[in-house]
Amino acid sequence: MRPVSELAIKLYADGADLQGVREMSRKPWIRGFTTNPTLMRRAGVANYRAFAIDVLRAVSDRPVSFEVFSDEFAEMAAQAREIATWGPNVFVKIPVTNTRGESSADVVRDLTSHGVKVNVTAVLSLDQVRDAVSALRDGSPGYVSVFAGRVADTGRDPVPLMAAAIELCGLAPNVELIWASPRELFNIYQADAIGCHIITLTDDILKKLALVGKDLRAYSLETVQMFRNDALRAGYTLPVPAKTKA
């Protein structure tokens, strides 16, 4: 099992806990950061801009993606231009459509042609990848974030879709593909095997990196010990019938 440090894929931390961001910023193998309004709300972030500025104070040397939250394209573009001013390492997340299912491709095309680094997010289909790559082509550096984990949640294997998405991104040298919303650590190896550029990792998956290559017998024993210890802590008992004499 190759250690993650030997893989070509770049690991980005995905979250909205400021202390966690600061901790991850001290790890050179974390190559970038992403967040979104849902993660920020769950983390109790009240002031969007203030949180973002604090993140950028902690992370000035690696890409950081922040997302717009308007549903109207004109306002979405205005928010994107504002967010882009917060730092030279900022990528602006633009959802692939608004809530009415209308494509944001024109907004993406305009922003990237005027120097805004765009991360097209919430992408789940190959047609959406194709449209996003077309909109980003020949502009500023950009990302296409395909939510491979959500694809898997529907019972579909995301690997063929992601492999095809890599080919489409190859048509635009300024565009990198992100394997977003992974569900397990093994997704890192799947993404690396097909040549995906980036994978985003939440804290629960980052914590599992220490398990890479772990001896399975030792892991089995630890699991047995966990079950035993939890049963003891819970005080579980079962009456055992007395043995009858022969």
trRosetta pair geometry for C-beta under 8 A, 3 or more apart (Angstrom, degrees):
i j d omega theta_ij theta_ji phi_ij phi_ji
1 212 6.1 -166 139 175 127 79
1 213 4.1 -167 75 -87 123 79
2 6 4.7 -107 179 73 110 126
2 7 6.5 126 115 -60 124 81
2 189 8.0 137 54 -114 99 106
3 6 5.4 93 65 2 76 100
3 212 6.0 110 -125 117 58 137
3 213 6.8 -42 -79 -18 71 136
4 7 5.6 -45 -160 13 48 118
4 11 6.9 35 166 -49 128 139
4 29 7.2 92 110 173 108 140
4 188 6.3 -22 -119 148 108 151
4 209 6.1 -53 0 -146 148 107
4 212 6.1 -141 -26 -67 93 169
5 29 6.0 -78 -102 -112 84 137
7 188 6.9 138 58 155 176 101
7 189 7.4 -123 -101 -104 141 58
7 192 4.4 -67 -163 -121 120 153
8 192 6.0 136 47 -151 78 96
8 195 7.6 -16 85 -129 137 55
9 179 8.0 -17 -154 19 138 122
9 188 6.6 -175 79 -169 143 76
9 191 5.5 82 -112 111 158 104
9 192 4.2 -108 -14 -89 120 85
9 196 5.9 26 -113 85 118 82
9 197 6.9 131 -133 159 69 16
9 198 6.7 152 -171 -102 83 18
9 199 5.7 29 162 -3 132 103
10 31 4.0 -75 -167 59 107 152
10 32 6.7 48 146 9 123 107
10 197 6.4 -6 22 155 105 67
10 198 4.7 -30 69 -106 99 74
10 199 7.5 166 80 23 51 62
11 29 6.2 26 46 145 127 83
11 30 5.8 -77 101 -115 99 51
11 31 6.0 114 57 13 55 93
11 188 7.3 -2 -94 -127 102 121
11 198 7.9 164 -83 -155 13 67
11 199 6.3 -23 -111 67 57 86
11 201 5.9 -13 -163 3 96 128
12 30 7.1 86 -129 -168 28 77
12 31 6.3 -67 -76 70 67 77
12 32 4.1 -31 -112 78 103 90
12 33 6.1 -174 -170 -80 89 18
12 34 5.5 55 143 -8 129 101
12 63 7.7 -46 -115 80 123 102
12 178 7.4 -30 26 -135 142 116
12 198 5.6 27 -13 -175 118 112
12 199 7.0 -175 28 88 83 36
12 200 4.7 -39 80 -103 104 67
12 201 6.9 151 76 16 49 75
13 20 7.5 -167 170 142 136 100
13 21 7.0 164 105 -114 136 61
13 24 4.3 13 -45 -178 166 163
13 30 5.1 2 -26 -151 108 129
13 32 7.7 -169 26 95 65 44
13 33 5.2 -18 65 -112 88 76
13 34 7.6 179 90 29 44 65
13 200 7.6 26 139 -157 6 71
13 201 6.2 -46 -110 69 46 83
13 203 7.9 44 -159 -73 99 64
13 206 6.6 21 -117 -74 92 144
14 33 7.5 158 -84 -163 37 55
14 34 4.8 -16 -108 70 82 96
14 35 6.9 156 -161 -85 59 45
14 39 7.2 -141 159 -84 81 163
14 180 7.8 117 -92 -145 154 81
14 200 4.0 65 -50 171 128 109
14 201 6.1 160 15 64 96 26
14 202 5.1 -55 78 -75 100 62
15 20 5.5 -40 106 99 149 140
15 21 6.9 -156 82 -63 102 82
15 35 6.4 -37 89 -101 24 90
15 39 5.9 -157 -151 -177 35 136
15 43 7.4 102 170 -67 80 139
15 202 6.0 114 -70 -138 94 68
15 203 5.7 55 -81 -35 146 97
16 35 4.8 102 -81 -145 84 124
16 36 7.9 -97 -56 47 120 45
16 39 4.0 151 -14 131 118 95
16 40 4.3 -160 -143 -87 153 51
16 42 7.0 121 53 62 129 85
16 43 3.9 -154 100 5 104 147
16 45 5.8 -89 167 -25 124 130
16 51 7.4 11 -166 173 95 140
17 20 3.7 61 86 12 110 118
17 21 6.7 176 88 -16 56 80
17 43 5.3 -153 -74 -132 62 129
17 203 7.3 13 25 -51 133 142
18 21 5.5 -50 -149 32 34 114
18 22 6.6 35 153 -19 65 102
18 43 8.0 134 -16 161 72 138
18 51 7.0 -127 -73 -149 113 83
18 54 5.7 -15 -134 124 130 130
18 55 6.8 -119 -121 -76 81 74
18 58 7.5 153 -169 -15 80 152
19 22 5.6 -51 -152 34 35 113
19 23 6.5 35 150 -18 65 104
20 23 5.6 -53 -148 36 34 111
20 24 6.2 29 156 -14 67 108
20 203 6.0 -63 -149 -88 147 126
21 24 5.9 -59 -145 42 29 107
21 25 6.2 38 153 -31 64 106
21 33 6.3 52 -136 -135 101 148
21 55 5.5 -60 160 -128 164 87
21 58 5.6 105 122 93 104 149
21 59 6.6 -88 171 -26 106 121
22 25 5.6 -50 -148 26 30 117
22 26 7.3 28 154 -19 59 100
22 58 4.8 -101 -96 -141 73 141
23 26 6.2 -60 -167 27 35 108
23 27 7.6 26 143 -17 63 106
24 27 5.6 -58 -159 29 47 113
24 30 4.7 65 175 -41 95 177
24 33 7.2 124 102 -93 133 108
24 206 7.5 -60 -101 -147 116 161
25 30 7.2 -92 -90 81 27 132
25 33 7.8 -24 -79 -52 85 134
25 58 5.0 -163 -20 154 164 95
25 59 4.9 -133 -109 -80 121 86
25 62 7.7 -166 -130 30 79 126
27 30 4.7 72 85 0 102 105
30 33 7.4 40 159 -67 115 80
30 62 7.4 88 119 148 78 175
31 62 6.0 -176 172 -146 39 126
31 63 7.8 19 137 32 74 94
31 198 7.6 -127 81 -121 122 97
32 62 4.9 -154 -95 161 53 106
32 63 4.1 -6 -130 64 120 90
32 64 6.8 -166 -169 -72 78 42
32 65 7.6 50 159 -13 114 93
32 198 7.0 -23 45 -140 134 132
33 55 7.0 -156 115 -179 152 120
33 59 5.7 7 5 169 140 178
33 62 6.7 96 -4 105 87 113
33 63 7.2 -170 36 100 61 58
33 64 4.6 -3 68 -114 103 79
33 65 7.1 -162 102 24 58 69
34 64 7.4 174 -82 -159 37 49
34 65 4.3 -1 -119 52 80 114
34 93 7.6 89 -154 -64 100 129
34 119 7.5 -161 -120 164 115 167
34 145 7.8 127 -142 -104 158 144
34 178 7.9 89 -55 -161 156 155
34 180 7.9 -81 101 -119 164 106
34 200 5.2 -47 39 -120 135 132
35 39 5.3 -128 -160 77 79 132
35 40 6.0 77 161 -55 120 94
35 55 7.5 -111 -7 -103 142 165
35 64 7.9 3 6 -175 97 89
35 65 7.0 176 29 87 56 73
35 66 6.4 0 62 -106 98 61
35 67 7.4 -128 98 0 65 97
36 39 5.2 91 54 13 72 102
36 40 7.0 -139 96 -6 34 93
36 67 4.8 32 -128 1 70 145
36 93 6.7 -67 -102 82 87 168
36 121 7.3 176 -99 165 124 160
37 40 5.4 -58 -142 39 33 114
37 41 6.1 35 159 -22 68 104
37 48 7.9 -24 -109 -110 87 118
37 67 6.0 -99 -22 78 85 122
37 69 5.2 87 -65 -96 148 122
38 41 5.9 -52 -147 34 28 109
38 42 6.5 27 154 -16 62 107
39 42 5.8 -56 -149 38 31 111
39 43 6.3 24 155 -14 65 111
40 43 5.8 -63 -148 42 30 107
40 45 4.0 -56 -177 42 90 137
40 48 7.0 50 161 -113 160 75
40 51 6.5 122 -142 109 117 166
41 44 7.7 50 179 -66 31 20
41 45 6.8 -75 -72 47 28 86
45 48 6.9 81 140 -93 118 47
45 51 4.6 7 -148 -73 123 158
47 50 3.8 28 109 26 125 118
47 51 6.1 157 86 -20 68 85
48 51 6.1 -65 -156 35 24 109
48 52 6.4 19 155 -17 63 110
48 69 7.8 -119 -109 0 156 137
49 52 5.7 -57 -148 37 32 112
49 53 6.3 31 156 -19 67 105
49 86 7.8 -159 -149 -96 81 130
50 53 5.9 -53 -148 35 31 110
50 54 6.5 32 153 -19 63 105
51 54 5.8 -58 -153 36 31 111
51 55 6.5 32 151 -20 66 104
52 55 5.6 -52 -151 34 34 113
52 56 6.3 27 154 -15 66 107
52 66 5.3 19 -118 -97 125 152
52 83 7.3 -95 -168 -139 165 89
52 86 5.9 -29 134 -166 121 164
53 56 5.7 -57 -146 40 33 108
53 57 6.5 41 151 -26 64 100
53 86 6.5 -124 -86 -155 71 114
54 57 5.6 -48 -151 28 33 114
54 58 6.8 25 152 -11 62 105
55 58 5.9 -65 -158 40 34 106
55 59 6.0 -23 162 29 73 108
55 64 6.1 150 134 -160 119 151
56 59 6.3 -72 -123 66 33 73
56 60 6.5 73 175 -86 68 70
56 64 6.3 -145 -90 48 77 158
56 86 5.9 -168 -36 148 163 104
56 87 4.6 -169 -151 -36 138 150
56 89 7.4 159 -136 62 96 107
56 90 7.2 -27 -99 -70 128 103
57 60 7.4 -5 -148 -52 19 103
59 62 5.6 -63 -173 53 105 93
59 64 5.5 120 100 -62 130 127
59 89 7.3 -128 131 103 87 147
60 87 7.0 -127 -129 -156 71 135
60 89 6.5 154 -168 8 38 142
61 89 7.2 171 -156 -82 2 156
62 89 6.4 85 89 -171 23 141
63 89 5.4 -149 -104 179 39 87
63 90 7.8 129 -156 -110 65 12
63 91 5.6 27 -172 -15 110 114
63 117 7.8 -117 -135 135 112 149
64 87 7.3 32 47 74 119 136
64 89 5.8 64 14 119 87 101
64 90 5.9 -35 73 -107 88 58
64 91 7.0 -180 85 25 35 79
65 90 7.6 121 -103 -166 31 58
65 91 4.3 -32 -97 77 81 104
65 92 7.4 168 -151 -92 71 7
65 93 5.2 79 170 -49 107 100
65 119 4.6 -7 -132 9 131 161
65 121 7.9 133 163 -65 138 128
65 143 7.2 -64 -88 42 139 147
66 83 5.3 -148 86 -162 120 130
66 86 7.5 20 22 46 148 149
66 90 6.5 -28 18 -155 105 105
66 91 7.8 151 23 79 57 55
66 92 6.5 -30 72 -118 74 56
66 93 6.5 -136 107 11 26 97
67 92 7.5 115 -114 -174 30 58
67 93 3.5 -39 -98 70 78 124
67 94 7.8 175 -145 -62 73 24
67 95 7.5 57 -161 -45 115 83
67 121 6.5 -56 -109 31 117 156
68 76 5.0 97 139 -151 153 74
68 79 4.2 118 -130 98 103 129
68 80 5.4 -46 -60 -62 130 79
68 83 6.9 -128 -73 -8 76 144
68 92 6.5 40 -34 178 95 104
68 93 6.8 -153 12 83 67 69
68 94 6.2 22 24 -102 120 62
68 95 7.7 -112 67 -2 93 84
69 79 7.1 -137 32 -176 61 167
70 75 3.9 -145 -166 108 162 109
70 76 4.5 -144 75 -71 108 64
70 78 7.8 41 4 53 159 92
70 79 5.5 170 -2 -10 116 139
71 76 7.5 24 -135 -60 1 111
71 98 4.8 102 -167 -164 72 112
71 99 5.2 -30 -136 9 127 107
71 100 7.7 100 174 -8 112 90
72 75 4.6 61 75 23 100 108
72 76 6.4 -168 87 -18 44 90
72 98 7.4 58 -77 -124 23 152
73 76 5.1 -51 -139 34 32 119
73 77 6.3 34 160 -21 65 101
73 98 6.9 -98 -59 -49 79 132
73 102 7.8 -85 -49 108 119 125
73 104 6.6 177 -113 -125 101 78
73 106 7.3 27 -168 77 147 104
73 107 5.0 -143 -158 -65 99 126
74 77 6.0 -53 -155 32 28 110
74 78 6.7 27 148 -17 62 106
75 78 5.4 -51 -147 36 38 113
75 79 6.3 40 153 -19 68 102
76 79 5.9 -54 -150 36 29 110
76 80 6.4 32 151 -22 63 107
76 94 6.8 89 166 -133 119 95
76 98 7.5 -122 -51 -88 148 107
76 104 7.0 -91 127 -134 158 121
76 107 5.8 -2 98 -153 120 158
77 80 5.5 -53 -149 34 32 115
77 81 6.5 32 154 -19 65 102
77 107 5.2 -137 -72 -146 98 101
77 110 6.6 -10 -127 88 132 128
77 111 6.3 -154 -135 -68 85 104
78 81 5.9 -52 -150 34 32 109
78 82 6.6 31 151 -17 63 106
79 82 5.7 -57 -152 37 34 112
79 83 6.2 31 154 -18 69 107
80 83 5.8 -54 -144 38 30 109
80 84 6.2 35 155 -25 64 107
80 92 4.4 105 -146 157 86 158
80 94 6.4 1 -91 -75 135 105
80 107 7.6 134 0 166 153 109
80 111 5.4 -42 127 -118 146 142
80 116 5.8 59 149 -172 108 157
80 118 7.4 6 -159 -103 134 94
81 84 5.7 -52 -148 31 30 116
81 85 7.1 35 153 -26 60 100
81 111 7.4 -140 -66 -124 76 97
81 116 6.6 -91 -95 -80 57 135
82 85 6.0 -56 -163 23 34 111
82 86 7.8 46 144 -36 60 93
83 86 5.9 -38 -170 0 45 118
83 90 6.3 -160 147 162 81 140
83 92 5.0 121 88 -106 127 108
84 90 5.7 -179 -130 94 42 122
84 92 5.6 -55 -64 -40 87 125
84 111 8.0 178 -48 -167 146 108
84 115 7.8 122 167 111 147 83
84 116 4.6 -90 -88 -125 154 93
84 117 7.1 146 -126 31 105 72
86 90 5.3 91 67 -59 94 156
87 90 4.7 116 65 -30 83 103
90 117 6.8 152 99 57 54 113
91 117 4.5 -80 -108 118 70 106
91 118 6.7 103 -168 -155 84 4
91 119 4.4 75 144 -31 121 109
91 141 7.9 -82 -98 104 109 95
91 142 7.7 131 -144 -131 115 46
91 143 6.2 39 -176 10 154 118
92 111 7.1 -98 68 172 134 148
92 116 5.8 -25 21 173 129 114
92 117 6.8 131 11 82 75 60
92 118 5.7 -36 67 -111 85 58
92 119 6.6 -177 83 23 31 82
93 118 7.9 114 -108 -167 18 61
93 119 4.6 -38 -94 78 64 106
93 120 7.8 135 -154 -107 58 10
93 121 4.5 10 -163 -13 106 136
93 145 7.5 -14 -129 10 104 143
94 104 5.4 -164 156 136 111 146
94 107 6.2 -171 -158 107 144 117
94 108 5.4 -174 82 -83 152 90
94 111 7.2 165 -48 30 147 156
94 118 5.6 -18 8 -159 118 109
94 119 7.2 150 18 72 67 50
94 120 5.7 -32 71 -107 90 59
94 121 6.8 152 68 18 34 85
95 98 6.9 113 84 -90 121 37
95 104 6.3 118 85 -11 61 150
95 120 7.9 62 -173 -164 11 60
95 121 5.6 -54 -99 74 50 86
95 122 4.8 8 -142 29 87 134
96 103 7.2 -43 160 -137 69 66
96 104 6.1 -168 -180 32 21 107
96 120 5.6 70 -85 175 78 100
96 121 6.9 -136 -29 78 79 35
96 122 5.3 -135 11 81 96 87
96 123 5.0 114 -55 -82 144 74
96 128 5.0 24 -174 -163 152 120
96 131 7.5 99 -162 83 103 118
96 132 6.3 -63 -117 -71 101 115
97 100 7.6 -125 160 71 106 51
97 101 5.1 -3 164 -150 149 30
97 102 5.8 141 -160 64 92 34
97 103 5.7 -51 -101 -93 83 35
97 104 6.0 -167 -103 -15 25 89
97 122 7.7 -100 33 100 72 124
98 101 7.4 -54 70 11 62 18
98 102 5.2 -2 35 52 101 92
98 104 6.6 118 -38 -65 74 100
103 106 7.5 97 109 -2 93 81
103 131 6.3 -88 -147 166 133 152
104 107 4.7 -49 -175 42 83 118
104 108 5.7 88 125 -26 89 98
104 120 7.6 174 82 -132 116 97
105 108 5.6 -57 -147 38 33 113
105 109 6.1 34 156 -22 68 107
105 131 5.1 -88 -85 168 131 105
105 132 7.2 -126 -104 -88 86 41
105 134 7.1 5 -153 83 126 102
105 135 4.3 -148 -157 -73 78 134
106 109 5.6 -52 -145 35 31 113
106 110 6.4 29 157 -17 64 106
106 135 7.6 -105 -57 -126 19 120
107 110 6.0 -58 -150 37 29 108
107 111 6.2 24 156 -17 65 110
108 111 6.0 -60 -145 39 27 108
108 112 6.1 17 164 -12 66 111
108 118 5.4 144 -145 156 84 163
108 120 5.9 12 -114 -84 146 111
108 132 6.9 -68 149 -139 172 66
108 135 4.0 58 94 142 118 137
108 136 6.3 -54 156 -65 116 73
108 142 7.9 79 -174 -141 107 145
109 112 6.4 -59 -140 40 23 102
109 113 6.2 20 161 -17 61 114
109 135 4.3 -103 -60 -155 83 81
109 136 7.8 -112 -92 -59 56 30
109 139 7.3 -165 -147 -53 46 142
110 113 6.0 -64 -148 39 25 109
110 114 6.5 5 160 -3 63 114
111 114 6.1 -76 -153 46 28 98
111 116 4.0 -56 173 60 93 132
111 118 5.4 103 99 -66 125 126
111 139 7.9 64 95 -175 59 150
112 115 8.0 142 -170 6 29 9
112 116 6.2 -87 -81 69 37 76
112 117 7.6 60 -116 -116 77 25
112 118 5.1 -78 -68 8 97 123
112 135 7.1 122 19 141 135 77
112 136 5.3 164 -86 -133 172 58
112 139 2.8 62 141 145 106 157
112 140 4.9 -140 -156 31 71 83
112 142 5.7 -21 -113 -65 133 131
113 138 7.7 18 -98 106 85 90
113 139 5.1 -82 -65 -109 48 106
115 140 5.5 94 -151 -66 30 130
116 140 6.2 -171 75 29 29 150
117 140 4.8 -111 -85 131 60 127
117 141 5.3 -2 -127 73 107 82
117 142 6.4 -171 -163 -86 62 56
118 136 6.4 -143 71 -106 115 102
118 139 7.5 11 19 110 114 141
118 140 7.1 112 3 70 79 107
118 142 4.9 -3 66 -124 78 106
118 143 7.5 -145 109 38 51 67
119 142 6.9 179 -81 -165 39 67
119 143 4.1 1 -121 60 80 113
119 144 7.9 -173 -162 -75 55 18
119 145 5.9 42 170 -24 97 115
119 178 7.4 19 -155 -1 107 146
120 123 6.2 55 125 -46 97 122
120 132 4.1 -172 92 -142 164 124
120 135 7.3 107 -73 70 143 126
120 136 6.9 -114 -18 -50 123 123
120 142 7.1 34 -9 173 93 115
120 143 6.9 -163 28 95 63 61
120 144 5.1 -10 62 -116 107 64
120 145 6.6 -169 89 22 52 77
121 145 4.4 3 -114 55 67 130
121 180 7.3 93 -143 -69 85 172
122 145 7.3 39 -9 90 32 106
122 147 6.4 1 -135 -25 36 128
123 128 4.6 -178 -145 121 88 125
123 129 5.9 101 173 -72 137 67
123 132 6.1 -50 -92 -26 141 151
123 144 5.9 -8 13 179 163 88
123 145 6.0 143 23 82 102 54
123 146 4.8 -63 92 -98 104 60
123 147 6.7 158 66 0 50 79
124 128 6.6 55 46 35 50 149
124 146 6.9 126 -98 -157 30 75
124 147 5.6 -33 -84 52 84 99
124 150 6.1 -70 -107 93 119 118
124 151 5.9 166 -155 -72 88 89
125 128 4.7 99 62 5 80 103
125 129 7.2 -138 102 -5 46 84
125 161 7.8 -95 -142 -149 33 130
126 129 5.3 -46 -150 32 41 116
126 130 6.4 45 151 -22 67 101
126 161 6.0 -133 -62 -146 95 87
126 164 5.6 -16 -119 108 127 132
126 165 6.6 -135 -118 -72 75 80
126 168 7.5 155 -163 -29 84 149
127 130 5.6 -51 -150 34 33 114
127 131 6.5 30 153 -16 65 105
128 131 5.8 -53 -146 38 33 109
128 132 6.2 34 155 -20 66 108
129 132 5.8 -59 -147 38 29 110
129 133 6.2 27 158 -18 66 107
129 144 5.8 87 -135 165 75 148
129 146 6.4 -4 -83 -80 111 119
129 164 7.7 130 71 110 155 89
129 165 4.6 -115 -138 -122 159 95
129 168 5.3 107 133 76 112 154
129 169 7.6 -73 -178 -50 109 85
130 133 6.1 -56 -147 36 27 108
130 134 6.4 28 155 -19 62 109
130 168 5.6 -104 -90 -145 63 144
131 134 5.7 -56 -149 36 30 114
131 135 6.4 28 155 -18 65 107
132 135 5.8 -58 -149 37 30 109
132 136 6.2 17 158 -11 66 113
132 144 4.7 120 116 -115 139 113
133 136 5.9 -64 -142 44 29 104
133 137 6.1 49 157 -49 65 98
133 144 6.3 -35 -64 -53 76 147
133 168 5.1 -160 -12 149 161 99
133 169 5.8 -140 -104 -95 124 51
133 171 6.2 78 157 65 135 108
133 172 5.1 -176 -170 3 90 133
133 175 5.7 169 -127 95 79 175
134 137 5.9 -37 -146 4 27 119
136 139 5.6 -108 -169 43 49 117
136 142 3.8 -127 -152 70 131 161
136 144 7.2 -131 1 -57 152 96
136 172 6.0 98 95 155 95 160
136 174 6.7 -150 148 94 98 105
136 175 5.0 100 107 -87 136 118
137 171 7.0 -39 -101 118 128 91
137 172 4.1 -117 -102 -108 81 120
137 174 7.2 138 -135 45 37 108
137 175 7.1 -49 -81 -26 59 126
138 172 7.5 -93 -22 -137 53 99
138 174 7.3 173 -55 15 10 138
139 142 6.4 47 81 -32 108 126
139 174 6.5 -168 68 104 54 154
140 174 6.9 163 126 176 22 136
141 174 5.3 -133 -105 -173 45 88
141 175 7.9 163 -162 -82 51 35
141 176 7.7 11 -175 -1 93 102
142 172 7.8 -22 57 132 113 134
142 174 6.0 56 19 128 85 95
142 175 5.0 -22 76 -106 93 77
142 176 7.6 179 95 25 46 67
143 175 7.1 145 -102 -158 20 68
143 176 5.4 -30 -108 70 73 85
143 177 7.5 130 -160 -112 70 14
143 178 5.2 32 -178 -21 118 117
143 198 7.1 -38 -133 41 122 145
144 165 7.0 -148 105 -177 132 115
144 169 6.2 -143 29 -90 128 114
144 175 6.1 31 -14 -178 102 115
144 176 7.6 -170 24 90 71 39
144 177 5.5 -27 66 -113 96 63
144 178 6.7 -173 86 23 43 81
145 178 4.2 -22 -107 71 69 124
145 180 4.4 49 -177 -36 97 140
145 200 7.5 16 -138 -12 114 133
146 151 7.6 3 160 -24 98 131
146 158 7.8 154 134 -168 116 117
146 161 7.1 -172 176 129 145 110
146 162 6.3 178 88 -102 146 81
146 165 5.6 -53 -38 -126 155 172
146 177 6.7 -7 5 -167 111 97
146 178 6.9 165 23 80 63 63
146 179 6.7 -28 69 -113 91 43
146 180 6.2 167 75 24 35 94
147 150 4.1 16 131 22 117 116
147 151 6.6 148 101 -20 69 82
147 180 4.8 -50 -96 88 55 106
147 181 4.4 28 -154 22 84 132
148 151 5.3 -49 -152 32 39 117
148 152 6.5 39 150 -19 68 102
148 158 3.9 115 -160 162 88 156
148 161 7.4 173 -116 80 85 114
148 162 5.6 7 -99 -66 127 126
148 179 5.0 -19 5 -157 138 84
148 180 6.6 139 12 55 77 51
148 181 6.6 179 52 69 57 83
148 182 6.7 11 74 -89 109 61
148 187 7.0 149 100 -155 131 126
148 191 7.6 -173 23 -84 167 106
149 152 5.6 -52 -151 36 35 112
149 153 6.5 45 147 -29 64 100
149 158 7.5 -42 -54 -31 22 160
149 180 7.2 -96 13 113 99 55
149 181 3.4 -123 41 124 119 89
149 182 5.3 179 -62 -114 116 11
149 183 4.5 143 -136 -41 106 87
149 187 7.3 -23 -76 -105 91 162
150 153 5.2 -41 -148 24 39 121
150 154 7.2 39 154 -19 61 97
150 181 5.5 29 -23 98 86 156
151 154 6.2 -61 -166 29 35 108
151 156 5.2 -73 169 78 84 112
151 158 4.1 112 86 -93 130 103
151 161 6.2 -127 -157 47 163 153
152 155 7.9 93 -179 -40 40 8
152 156 6.7 -113 -99 72 32 61
152 157 7.3 30 -106 -124 79 27
152 158 5.1 -63 -52 -20 86 113
152 183 6.0 -111 80 -1 142 139
153 183 7.7 154 -61 -72 85 138
156 161 7.5 49 139 -20 124 131
157 160 6.1 65 101 7 104 96
157 161 8.0 162 103 2 62 93
158 161 5.4 -66 -160 47 55 113
158 162 5.6 51 147 -24 86 109
159 162 5.8 -59 -142 39 30 108
159 163 6.2 32 159 -22 66 106
159 190 5.8 -99 -96 -177 109 117
159 194 6.5 171 -162 -47 84 144
160 163 5.6 -53 -144 35 32 112
160 164 6.4 29 157 -15 64 105
161 164 5.9 -59 -152 39 30 108
161 165 6.2 34 149 -23 65 108
162 165 5.3 -50 -145 35 35 117
162 166 6.6 46 152 -27 64 96
162 177 7.3 134 -162 156 82 139
162 179 6.2 23 -133 -100 141 100
162 190 8.0 84 64 137 151 101
162 191 6.9 -82 161 -116 154 72
162 194 5.8 106 111 87 103 156
162 196 6.0 -26 170 -76 119 123
163 166 5.7 -44 -155 24 33 115
163 167 7.2 34 148 -17 60 100
163 194 4.5 -110 -92 -153 82 132
164 167 5.7 -50 -158 31 40 113
164 168 6.7 38 147 -17 67 103
165 168 5.6 -53 -150 37 37 112
165 169 6.3 36 153 -18 68 105
165 177 5.5 124 129 -130 108 140
166 169 5.8 -56 -147 38 31 109
166 170 6.5 43 150 -31 62 102
166 177 5.7 -100 -93 13 62 158
166 194 5.9 -169 -18 143 151 98
166 195 5.2 100 -159 84 151 103
166 196 6.2 -107 -82 -83 114 58
167 170 5.5 -48 -156 22 33 120
167 171 7.8 42 147 -26 57 91
168 171 6.0 -42 -171 12 42 113
169 172 6.3 -73 -162 50 48 90
169 175 4.9 -132 -152 108 87 109
169 176 6.8 68 -180 -139 140 16
169 177 4.6 -127 -28 -47 163 102
169 197 7.7 -113 129 -13 154 123
172 175 4.1 43 96 8 115 119
176 197 3.9 -102 -165 87 102 163
176 198 5.8 69 142 -7 122 113
177 196 5.4 -96 97 -144 111 77
177 197 5.3 128 50 18 65 99
177 198 7.1 -177 95 35 45 81
178 196 7.7 85 -138 178 14 108
178 197 7.1 -55 -72 72 49 93
178 198 4.5 -32 -107 83 75 110
178 199 7.0 144 -164 -100 65 27
178 200 6.2 36 -179 -24 115 100
179 182 6.2 49 132 -65 104 100
179 187 6.6 -175 144 161 136 109
179 190 8.0 150 -144 92 161 93
179 191 4.1 -99 -9 -111 159 135
179 196 4.9 34 -33 168 111 159
179 198 7.0 -171 22 96 69 54
179 199 4.3 -18 63 -107 106 84
179 200 7.3 -159 87 17 58 69
180 199 7.9 -174 -73 -151 31 53
180 200 5.1 19 -121 29 66 123
181 200 7.4 18 -34 72 35 113
182 185 7.9 85 139 -90 133 19
182 187 3.7 -178 -147 83 117 155
182 188 7.2 33 -140 -51 167 64
182 191 7.6 -76 -89 -31 125 133
182 199 6.0 33 -38 -175 134 113
182 200 7.2 177 1 73 95 63
182 201 6.6 -21 43 -100 126 66
182 205 6.2 63 90 -95 114 167
183 187 6.4 117 42 -41 61 138
184 187 5.6 128 67 -16 63 96
184 205 7.1 162 -158 -114 19 108
185 188 6.0 -30 179 7 58 112
185 205 5.6 163 -79 -159 70 90
185 208 4.5 -123 -58 107 133 131
185 209 7.0 175 -132 -79 126 50
185 211 7.0 164 21 66 172 113
185 212 7.2 -140 161 -75 139 87
186 189 5.6 -51 -165 36 57 110
186 190 6.3 58 140 -20 77 102
187 190 5.3 -52 -144 39 40 115
187 191 5.9 41 157 -21 71 105
187 199 6.7 158 123 -153 99 142
188 191 6.0 -59 -150 38 26 109
188 192 6.3 24 154 -18 63 109
188 199 5.6 -164 -111 67 67 162
188 201 7.6 7 -76 -79 111 123
189 192 5.7 -51 -142 38 32 111
189 193 6.2 39 156 -28 63 105
190 193 5.8 -55 -150 29 28 114
190 194 7.1 8 160 -4 61 106
191 194 6.6 -69 -155 41 30 97
191 196 3.9 -64 -176 48 87 139
191 199 4.8 124 77 -69 168 125
192 195 7.7 45 -178 -70 34 21
192 196 6.8 -77 -70 48 27 87
196 199 6.5 70 114 -59 129 89
201 205 4.6 -119 -160 86 94 120
201 206 5.1 119 132 -61 120 83
202 205 5.6 88 58 15 68 98
202 206 7.1 -128 105 -8 32 95
203 206 5.4 -55 -141 37 35 115
203 207 6.3 41 159 -26 67 102
204 207 6.1 -50 -154 27 28 113
204 208 7.4 27 148 -19 57 104
205 208 5.6 -55 -159 29 42 114
205 209 7.8 67 145 -44 63 81
206 209 6.0 -23 -170 -14 44 114
207 210 7.3 -38 171 13 49 104
208 211 5.1 -40 -174 21 71 120
208 212 8.0 98 138 -42 73 75
209 212 6.0 -17 -171 -16 51 113
210 214 8.0 52 130 -61 63 118
211 214 4.8 -56 -164 -11 62 131
211 219 7.5 70 -151 -105 105 130
214 218 6.6 -114 169 75 92 112
214 219 5.3 92 124 -60 121 118
215 218 4.1 68 83 12 107 112
215 219 6.6 178 91 -13 54 86
216 219 5.3 -52 -143 38 37 114
216 220 6.2 45 153 -25 66 100
217 220 5.5 -48 -149 31 32 115
217 221 6.6 32 152 -18 63 102
218 221 5.7 -52 -151 35 33 111
218 222 6.5 35 151 -19 65 104
219 222 5.7 -51 -149 35 33 113
219 223 6.5 37 150 -23 63 104
220 223 5.7 -56 -154 32 32 113
220 224 6.6 31 151 -17 66 103
221 224 5.7 -52 -150 35 35 111
221 225 6.3 35 152 -18 66 106
222 225 5.6 -54 -147 39 32 113
222 226 6.3 40 151 -27 64 103
223 226 5.5 -49 -150 29 32 115
223 227 6.7 32 153 -17 63 101
224 227 5.9 -54 -154 34 33 110
224 228 6.4 29 151 -16 66 108
225 228 5.7 -57 -147 40 33 112
225 229 6.0 28 158 -17 68 110
226 229 6.0 -58 -142 40 26 107
226 230 6.2 23 161 -17 64 110
227 230 6.1 -60 -146 38 25 107
227 231 6.4 27 156 -20 62 108
228 231 5.9 -59 -153 34 28 111
228 232 6.6 25 153 -16 64 107
229 232 5.7 -55 -150 37 34 111
229 233 6.2 33 154 -19 67 106
230 233 5.6 -51 -142 38 34 111
230 234 6.2 30 157 -16 65 109
231 234 5.9 -60 -147 40 28 108
231 236 4.9 -68 -165 39 81 125
232 235 7.5 35 176 -71 34 34
232 236 7.9 -76 -72 34 21 83
